[in-house]
Each structure stands twice: as C-alpha cells, then as structure tokens.
Amino acid sequence: MRASHALSMLLIVVVAVLAGLLSQRFSASWDWTHGNRNTLTAASQRVVDALDEEAISFTAYIYPGPRRDRVRTRLARYTRASDNVELTFADPARHPEQVRALGIGDDGAVQISYRGRHETITAFDEANVTAALQRLSASGDQWIVFLGGHGERAPDDETNGGYSELAAALDGQGMTTRTLRLADAAAIPDNTAVLVIASPQQSLLPGEVDMIRDYVAGGGAVLWADDPGERYGLSPLATELGVRWAEGTLIYPDYRKLGTGHPAIALVANYPDTPITERLNRLSVFPFAGALAPREDSGWRQAAFLRSSTRSWLETGPIEGDSLTFEPDAGDRRGPQTLGLALMRERAGRDTPQRAAVVADSDFMANGHIDTLGNRTLALSLFQWLAGRDAQIAVDVARAPDASLQMTPAHIRWLWWLFVVVAPLALVALGTIRWWLRRRR
C-alpha cells in the first residue's frame, strides 16, 4: 500500500511539473466568441503585418489592478497576432516624469512606439489602437486638401451635410486634412497627397480652374465628388479627366421594400473588382446621385468601381413625390449606371501611375450618411487608394454590428402601435379577464 501511495504521489508530481513546463514553453489559444471578437480583424492584421521593419512596442502606464488586467486582455490580441509586438506595463507612480511629459491622467494611457515615433492613446479598443498604428506608419507630411471658398462641403463643418466626420476618420488613418481657398493661394501645396473637390455651389474663377488643371497635369491626385446639376465652371476639368456627367438622378424603384425612405437614394450592393472595392462586403448608400460616362481617347485607364443595379434608372425629369415611372421616351436611361470612376495614367519620370477618382455623389461621405452601412469603409478605401497607400486600403476596423440601431418609418410606426396601443390594451384585457374569473368563483 505504501509503495502504491508513493507511486501515485510521484505521478502527480511528475504530471504537475510537466504541465508547468509545457505552459511555459508552449502557448495556444482559441477564439470561440461570436464573430471572433477576441481576435484581430483582417484589417488590423494587415496593419500589424505591414509594420515589420522594427518591433512595435506597447508601454501601458496603468496602475496595478482590474483595469490593468482589462487593458492586458485587449492588447493581447496584438501580441498574439505577431511576434513583433511587445507589451510592457509601467506603474505611473514609479514613473512620474514620463507621466507628466505624456499628460497621462488617473485612468492611464498606452504609448505605442515604432521606428522612433510615438503615439499615446487613452482608449484601448481595436479601432483606436489600429488607427494609432496607422498614424505611426504614415509619413505625416502629406495633406488631404479640400477645396474651399465656393460653398463646397468642408472638413470643419459639423452639420449633417459637412465632412467633419470624414476628416476625423482620415486623421485617424494618419492623413492630415486642410482647407484651401485658391483665391488666397498662389498654387496648390506641393505636399498635397489628394485634392478634394466636393460639390461646389458657386462658379470657380477661370484662374482657379487653371490652377487645378495644372495640378492634375503635373501628376497630382484628385477626388471630384459632385451631385447632379451644374458644374460651376469645372467642365474643363471634366474634359481633362476624360469623364462626362450624365443628365438626371438615379432612381431605385424598390425603395419601399428596402426601407430607404426615398426613391432617389441609390444603393450599391455588388462592386466591380477594383483595388478600391475588393475588400468591401457591405452595401453603400448614395442619396440623390447622378451618373458618369467615360470619354474615349482621354489618356486615362478608366475603371468603374461603383455601379447601380439593373433595376435602377436615370430620371431626367423633376423628382417630385414618390410615384416616379421609367419613361425612356422622355430621356430616362435604364441601369446599371456608373456612379464612380477610378482613373490612372502613366507619368514620365514616375515609378507609380497618377491616380484620380470621380464620384457622381457627394452626400455619401457627409456626416449624415458616412456611418450608414459601408459608406465609411468605402470612403477610407477611396482615399487610401488615391494617396497611394495600397497596403492600407480598407483597414477601417468594422464596428460592432449591434452598436447602433437604424429603423425605418414603418418599424417606428409598428413599435408605436405595439407599445402605445396593443400592450396597454392587452394589460387591460388581462386584468379584466382575471377580475371576471375571480367574481365567478
């Protein structure tokens, strides 16, 4: 019995020692959460993989306790994703000089370092961490320049029609935004990565148009997002880019089934195979959009990256009410229609081709629509491509699918009837029935 007992104890000790050795030498993890919530998204994984020249260092200035454990759990997905990521913790009480220099508060912060550059963040979700990595990977001296002075959509405009949300998203991707009024400038800045022309409402001066054409002729990248109607002096630019604006507004007859609320809200569900859209898998929405057509012999390689469905049409008449009908005799044109054109051409003395893009809608990037379905990812992918950051295209981290609630007017009416009428009547009926049953007893 003693020998058997001793052998059992020896086996237990051996198993415990082996388990300890294995836990120190080998590491394995599995993510069984819905949607792999504890694993980096493919977009973030591409960002981490691209930063392979030096180690990515995370230094977390967090006091010991439960908050440090939560931060460790969130950042562990990055250390699991790459051996190139290092995570260390520092007690703020023991490093007062660094804490003061970084402006760290009581809640703590994480400093991310790469190639001698640093970013400090206080929100540790994947979107913020990946955005910081994006900023570290960018050169930081290239601007996204928005044309201003003619009623264009502005990056500092916080109304529904403004572009402040887009500007914040671009900043999160390491792209600096600026507004330029050509009347006050001698030329477009040399460090302009992309010139944005977003739906001017007043005519540009001939000299301003010439400056834009000179910028394009010199190899500059441009994004022209405009709506149906007048071009306000930019017709020469359309000729320079080799595009034509078709007359009319895109109509979707199935808007009631889809719950968009208006027939002139166009949807794009299937994307052509282009670098801009190859990783997009969500619908995008384009309110009151127009259509484009390429010009032959323009010198550009033109590819449609946004096209409407076959059931849509281009309405050339006035958009009044919701009872529109397709009338080819009146000039209406059946879909699919092109909403977005990507343009490329070779330039002498340059290793990479010049890029430009034209979109027949400016609303899809506005504050009121950028967070609708896949619009944000599409907009960021478009800017990444134009800026030549192909490795970072579509790296906008997808938000949780249950983070927002969008209801159609029909849903709101149904809920009103349910909670304001049906539910109270049901309670009254239930109480009446119980009262009647008790009286019968």
N, C-alpha and C positions, 0 to 999 in steps of 0.2 A: 504493500500500500504506500509506504514511504517513497519507494522508487517511482511508483506511478505518479504520486503527487509532485515529486521533484521534477519529473519529466514534463508534466503539464505546466508547471511554473516556468520551466526553461523554454518551452514552446511559446508561451505567452510573451515572455521577454524578447525572444527572437523575432516574433511577429511584430511586436511594438517597435523594435529597433529598425527592422526592415521598412515598416511603414513610415517611420521618421525619415529614413534615408531617401526613400522614394519621393516623399513630399518635398524634400529639399532639392533633389536633383531633377525632378520632372514636374512639369506643370501642364495641366489640361483643363479646359473649360468648355462648357456648352451653354448656349443661349436658347432656352426653351420658351422665352416670353413671346407674346403675340406680336408679330411684326418685327421680331428681333430687336426689341427696344434697348437691350444692353450691349448691342454690337454696333460698331460704326457703320453708318450708311455707306453705300458705294461711293457717293460723292466725297465724303470726308476721307475715305480710304485712299482715293486718288490724290487728295491734297497731301496726305502724310507720305505716300509713296513718292511724290514729286520732290519732297524736301529730303533728299538723300545725300547731300553733299557733306553735311555735318550733323552732329547729334541735335535733336530737339529737346531742350531742357525745360521742364516744368518745375518751378520753385513755388511751393504753396506756403504763404505766410498765414497760417491758420493756427489758432490756439488748440491745444490738445482737447479732445472731447468728441461728442457725437458729430459736430459739424465737420471736423477733420475726416471722420470716417465717411461721411456722405460725399465730401469732395474726392476722397480717395476712390470711392466707388465710381463716381462719374468720370474721373480721368483715367481709371484703369482700362477703359475700352481703348484708349490711345496706346497705352503701354502694351496691351495685348495685340494691337494691330501691327506694331513694328518694334523690332529690337533697337531701332534708332531713337526711341523715345525714352527719356529719363524723367523720373518723378521723385522729387525730394520734398520734405516738409521742414519748415523752419518755424520755431516759436517766436512770434512777434516780440514777446517780452525780452528775448535774448538778442534781438537784432533791431534795437531802436533806431539806429541811424538809417538802415535800409528802409524801415517802415516810414520814417519821416520823409525820406527822399522820394519814395514812391507814392506818398499820400494815402497810405493804407489806413482804413478805418477799423472799427472794432470787429466788423464782420469778416475781415481778412481779404486777401486777394491772391491771385496767382500770376507770377511773372513768367512769361514764355520767352525763351531766348533761342535765337538761331542765327548763325553766322555774324555774331557781334551785334545783332539788332534785338530789341526787346519790346514786348507788348505786355501791358498789365491789364488784367480783366478781373471783374468782381462778380460776374455771372458765369457759372461753370457748366451751362448746358452745352450740348454739342454744337448748336448753331453759333454761339458766341466764341467757343474755342476754335472751331474751324475757321470762322471769319478772322480771328486773330492770326491764325497760321497763314491765311491768305494775304493779310497785310504784310506779314514778315517776308513772304515770298515775292512781293511786288517791289519794283524799284522805287516807287514813291515819287518819282519826278515827272510822271506823265499825267496829264489832265484830261478829264472829260469836260469839254467846253460846250455849254448850252448857249445858243444864240439868243440874244435878248433885245429889247427895245422896240418890238413890233407886235406886242401882245402875245408872244409865244408862251407856252407852258414853262413855268420857271421852277428850278430846283429848290427855291426857298419858299414856294407857295404851298401853304398847308391846307388849302381848301380842297374839296373833292376833285377839282379839275387841275390841281397843281401836281408837281413832281417831287415834293419833299420826301415822300416815302421811297421813291426810286433813288433819290440822291443818298439817303441814309443806307439803302441796300448796297449801292455802289461803293460807298465809303467802307462798308463792312467787308467788301471784297478787295479792299486796298486800292481803290480808284478814287482820286480826288476830283471833285466837281467844282466848276467855276462857271460864272455867267459872263458873257462877252457882248458888249454893245459896239458893233463895228464902227458906228459914227464917232466913238471916242477912241478908237484904236487905229493905229497905222496899218496893222496886219493881224492875222490870226497867229497866236503864240506858236513858237517853234516846238514847244513840248506838248502840243495838243495831240493826244492819242486818238480821240474821236471828237468830231464836231457834230453837235446835235441840233437839228432844225426841227422844232416841234410846233407845227401848226401856227405860223404867223397870222395875225389878224389885220395887219396893215402892210402896205406895199413897201418893199425894200427899195432903197435908192440904187440907181444903176451902179454907182461906185461900190456899194456893199456887195451887190451880186458879183461884180468883177473880182472882189477880194475872195469870195467863196469859190469862184471858178478857178482862180489862180491857186488856191489851196488844194483843190481837187487835182488840177493839172500837175501840181508838184508832188503828187503821191499821197496826199492826206486822206485819212479815213473819215467817212461822213455817214451819219444816220439821219435820214429825212423821213419823219413821221408826220403825215398830214391827212386831213379829212376831205371828204368830197366838197367841191366848190372851187372858189378862185385860188389861183396860185400866188397872188400878190407879188408879181414881179420875178418869180423864180422859174418861169418857163425856160429861160436859157440854161438853168441848172439841170432841168429835166432832160434837155437835149444833150447836155454834157454827160449825163449818166446813162443815157440811152433808154429812157422809160417814157411811157405815155400814161396819163391819168384818164381812165375811162369815165364817162359821164354816168352818174347815178349812184344809188346807195344799195348796199347788199340787203336782201330780204330773206328771212328764214320763215317759211310758212308753218313749220311745226313748233312755233314758239310756245303755244299753249301747252302742248304735251311736255315740252322740255321745261316749262316754268320760267322762261327768261323774262316774261312780262312785256315784251315788245317785239314786233316782227323785224325791226331794224337792228336787233342785237345778233350779230353773226357769231357762230361757233365754229371752231376748227377742232376736229377730232382726230383726223388722220394727217400726219405730217409727211411731206416728201423726205427722202433720205438725204439730208444735208448735215454738215458738221454742227450747225446751229441747233437742229431739232432731233438729232439721232438718239438722244437720251431722254426726250420728253415723252411722257406717258399719260398726261392729263389734258383735258380739254382746255382751250384758251378762248377768251371772250373778247369780241371786238364790237363795241356799240357804234352804230351809225358809221360803218366802214365803207370805203369805196373799193375800187379795183384798179389793177395796174396791167399794163401790157408792155413787153419789151420792144424796143426799136431794133431793126436789123442793122447790121454793119456798124454797131456802136463802138466796137473795140473792146467791149467788156464781155467776160464769160458770165452769163446770167443764169441763175437758178432760182426757181420759185421755192420758198421754204414755208409759205403759208397759202393754203388753197381752201376755198369754201366747198361745201358739199354739192352733189349733183342736184339736189332738190332746191337749192338756193337760186336766186336770180338777182340781176342788177336792175333795180327800179329807177327808171329815168323820169318818172312823174313825181309830183309832190307826195311827201309822206304824211298823209292825213288819216287819222283814225287807225283802226286795226283790220279793215276789210280790204286789203290790197289783193289784187289779182295779177297774174302774169299776162302781159299783153305784148306779144312780140311785134305786132303791127305798130305799136306806139314807141318802139325802140328798146323795150326790155330785153335783156340778154340772159339766157339760162346759164346756170353754173355747170361745172365748177369755175370759179373766178379766182384770180391770183390776188392775194392781199399783201404778200411780202416778196420782194426780190432781193437776193444776195448777189452782189456784183464783185468780180475780181478781174484784174488785168495785170500783165507783167510790166515792170518798170525797169528801164535801163539802169544798171548800177546798183540794183537792189536784189538781195537774195530771196526775199519774200514778195509775193504779189500784193498790189494795192487792193484794199477792200472798201466796199461801200454797201449800204443797205437802204432800201426804200420800203416803207410800210404805209398802206393806204388807210391808216387809222392812228390817231394819237391818244385816244382815250384808254387804250388797254394798259398803258403804263401809268395812268393818273392815279392819284390817291384813292379815288372811289372805286377803282377796278383792279389795282395791281395785286391785291390779295384774293381775287376771285379765281378759283380753280388753279390752273397752271400759269397764269399770267406773269407772276413774279419770276418763276424759273425761266420762262421764255425770254423775258426782258434781260435778265442777267446773262443768259446764254448768248443773246444777241450782242451785248456789249463786250463780253469776253472774246467772242469771235472777231469783232471789229478791231479790238485792241491787240489782236494777235496772241492772246493768251489761250491758245487751243487746249493746252493741258488742263486748264481750269474751267472749261466750258461745263455748264450745268452742275456746278458744285454748290448751289444753294441748297442747304440742308432742308429737307422736307419737314414741314411742321406736323405735329400730331394730328391725325385725321379727325379727332374729336375735340380739337382745341377751339373750334368756332362752330356756330350754328347758323345756317342760312335757310330761311323759309320763304316759300313763295306766298303771294297773297292768298292763294287757295288754302294753303296749310294754316295760315293765320286765321282765316275765317272758320276753318274746321275746328281749330283749337278754341276759338271764341265760343262757338256753339256748344262744344263739349263741356267746357268749364263754367260758362256763364248760364247756360240753359239746361243742358242734358243732366249734368252732375247734380245741380240743386234740385231739379225735378225728381231725379232718381232717389235722392235722400228723402224728399218729402213723401214720395210714394212708398218707400221702405218703412218710414216711420208710421204712415197711415195704415199700412198692412199689419204691422206689429201691434198697433193700438187696437185695430179691429179684431185681431186674433185673441188678444187678452180680454176684450169685452165679451167675446163668445164663451170664454172659459167661466 
